[in-house]
Every structure is written in structure tokens, then in C-alpha cells.
Amino acid sequence: MKKIYKSKIGLELAIPLVLVFGTVLTLTISQEPSWIGIVIFLPVILFVVHMFMTTEYTIDNDKLTVKCGFLYNKTIDIKSIRKITETNNPLSSPATSLDRLEINYGKFDSVLISPKQKSEFINEIKRLNPNIEVKYKNKQNEALNT
């Protein structure tokens, strides 16, 4: 059965982007409108919004597909996942929040994701591969998922 988990949109990422884009766009429009600036800047804003709106994680049979816009599309065999760790790692990744899960798979590979329903996501992955080690940031989250 196919399950799609949308990425959580974190205010810690969205607010700074809105402030920066809003300020630059306001300055571009208010001080002698520069149509070239608007024509260049508007696609950048649309690109970032597109990335935020299309970041999702799909579990289909024994595969996890991580998708972020049209730039990132990776399929991971769930049987190759070794460990899932709760983290706030700010590295660039297909995650739209800093409330993240690091998924270690294969020998040395990993990806950072941020599903909205983190507990449900972990439980579904663990159901498909009970050998996965899960490391929680705090005991309360661990108790909720056992």
C-alpha cells in the first residue's frame, strides 16, 4: 500500500525566507521599479515555493522515495535502512523543517527528511523493516513510539 508523507514546513526556515524575499521584492518595486530585477527575482521566489510545496516522502511496498521539487528524487530500499535518528541538523537536505529524521541506509549513505507525521512515518518504516534502530532525542518520544 502506498503512503505519502508531506514534509513539515518549519517556521524557522519559512520566516527568514519570507522576510528576505519580501524585503528584496519591496525594495525592488518601491524604489524606481526595476522590471529586470522583478523578472529575475520572481522565478526565484516561485522556485522556493515549489520546493516547499512538493517535498514529500512516499512509502510504496518496500521502497521509500524522497522527492523535493524536480531537483531531488531518490528511492531507497527500506530493507537497506539501518538507523533512523531524530535530529535538528541544519545541513541542506530534502526537508522543509529543522525537526528532522536522519535515515542511514546502505553502507555509508544517509538523507535528512522532515515528515509531518514523524511517529506514524517511523512506525510504518519499522513495520516494514523491524531491524531498524531508532534513536530519539528524548525519552518522551521514545515512549510514544514503543
C-alpha positions in Angstrom: 0.0 0.0 0.0 1.3 3.4 -1.0 1.5 6.1 1.7 2.6 9.7 1.1 4.0 11.8 3.9 4.3 15.6 3.2 7.2 17.4 4.6 6.7 19.5 7.7 7.1 23.2 6.9 9.1 24.8 9.8 8.7 28.4 10.7 12.5 28.5 11.4 13.1 28.1 7.7 9.9 29.8 6.2 10.0 33.1 8.2 13.6 34.1 7.3 12.9 33.3 3.6 9.7 35.3 3.6 11.5 38.3 5.3 14.4 38.2 2.9 12.3 37.7 -0.2 9.7 40.2 1.0 12.3 42.9 1.7 14.1 42.5 -1.6 10.9 42.4 -3.6 9.6 45.5 -1.7 12.8 47.4 -2.4 12.8 46.3 -6.0 9.3 47.6 -6.5 9.3 50.7 -4.3 12.4 52.4 -5.4 12.1 53.1 -9.1 10.7 49.7 -10.1 13.3 47.6 -11.8 11.5 45.3 -14.1 14.6 43.3 -14.8 15.0 42.8 -11.0 11.4 41.7 -10.7 11.7 39.4 -13.8 14.8 37.7 -12.3 13.6 37.6 -8.6 10.0 36.4 -9.2 11.1 33.0 -10.6 13.5 32.5 -7.6 10.5 33.0 -5.3 8.3 30.6 -7.3 11.1 28.0 -7.3 11.5 28.1 -3.5 7.7 27.9 -3.0 7.6 25.0 -5.4 10.3 23.2 -3.4 8.5 23.7 -0.2 5.1 22.5 -1.6 6.4 19.4 -3.4 8.7 17.9 -0.8 7.3 14.5 0.2 8.2 11.0 1.2 6.4 8.0 -0.3 6.5 4.5 1.1 5.4 2.0 -1.5 5.8 -1.6 -0.7 9.5 -2.0 0.3 10.7 1.3 -1.2 11.0 4.8 0.3 11.0 7.6 -2.3 12.3 11.0 -1.2 11.2 13.8 -3.5 12.0 17.5 -3.3 10.7 19.5 -6.3 12.3 18.4 -9.6 15.9 18.6 -8.2 15.9 15.6 -5.8 14.2 12.3 -6.3 15.8 9.3 -4.6 14.5 5.8 -4.0 15.8 3.8 -1.0 15.2 0.1 -0.4 13.6 0.0 3.1 15.5 -3.3 3.8 18.8 -1.3 3.4 17.8 1.2 6.2 20.0 0.6 9.3 19.1 3.5 11.6 16.7 6.4 12.0 17.8 9.3 14.2 15.8 12.4 15.4 17.9 15.4 14.7 17.9 19.2 14.1 20.9 19.1 11.7 20.7 22.2 9.5 22.6 20.7 6.5 21.0 21.2 3.2 18.5 18.4 2.5 15.1 17.5 1.1 13.5 18.7 4.4 11.5 21.9 4.9 11.8 22.0 8.7 14.7 21.6 11.1 12.6 18.9 13.0 14.2 16.1 11.1 15.0 12.4 10.8 18.3 11.2 9.6 18.0 8.0 7.7 21.1 5.9 7.5 21.0 3.2 4.7 23.4 1.1 2.7 26.9 1.1 4.0 27.6 4.9 4.4 24.6 6.7 2.9 22.2 9.0 4.7 19.4 11.5 4.0 17.7 14.1 6.2 13.9 14.4 5.9 11.1 16.1 7.9 7.8 14.2 7.6 4.8 16.0 9.3 3.7 12.8 10.9 7.1 11.7 12.2 5.8 9.0 14.6 3.5 7.4 12.0 6.3 7.5 9.5 8.8 5.8 11.8 6.2 3.2 12.8 5.4 2.4 9.1 9.1 2.0 8.2 9.7 -0.1 11.3 6.7 -2.3 10.4 8.4 -3.0 7.0 11.9 -3.5 8.5 11.8 -4.3 12.2 15.6 -4.4 12.3 16.0 -0.6 12.1 17.5 1.0 15.1 15.6 4.2 16.1 17.3 6.9 18.2 15.1 9.5 19.7 16.2 12.9 21.1 14.3 12.4 24.3 12.6 9.6 26.3 9.1 11.0 25.8 9.3 10.5 22.0 10.7 7.0 22.6 7.8 6.1 24.9 5.2 7.3 22.3 6.7 5.0 19.7 7.1 1.8 21.6 
